[in-house]
Amino acid sequence: MAMELLDKLATNLGLAVDHLWPVLIYQAQVHGCVLLVVGALFLLATAVLWSIAYKEDKKEYPSEDTFCVTALLGAVCCATTLIVATSGLMRLLNPDFYALRYILNAGS
């Protein structure tokens, strides 16, 4: 079934099947790298937000609102980092699966 869909997709794009599969593998790897960069940016945002929350907590008269908001946003960024970076790493380690999944999704 996947090969039939790959042939159909290659015919629609005007490409040879032998050329299409490496392109899909490369695209999965590029997408994985992009997700890792986005994850790193969210990790940086987490560090900045938690640093702000820590500094606010150490003040003589800390603002509860500032601390709570920055700590909560930092926790959200941390969770997003884990999700995005894991997805990116999986695409880098197993690009064949994501290329095949793309083909199957394109066929349905």
ABEGO torsion letter per residue (X at the ends): XAAAAAAAAAAAAGBBAAAAAAAAAAAAAAAAAAAAAAAAAAAAAAAAAAAAAAAAAABABBBAAAAAAAAAAAAAAAAAAAAAAAAAAAAAABAAAAAAAAAAAAAX
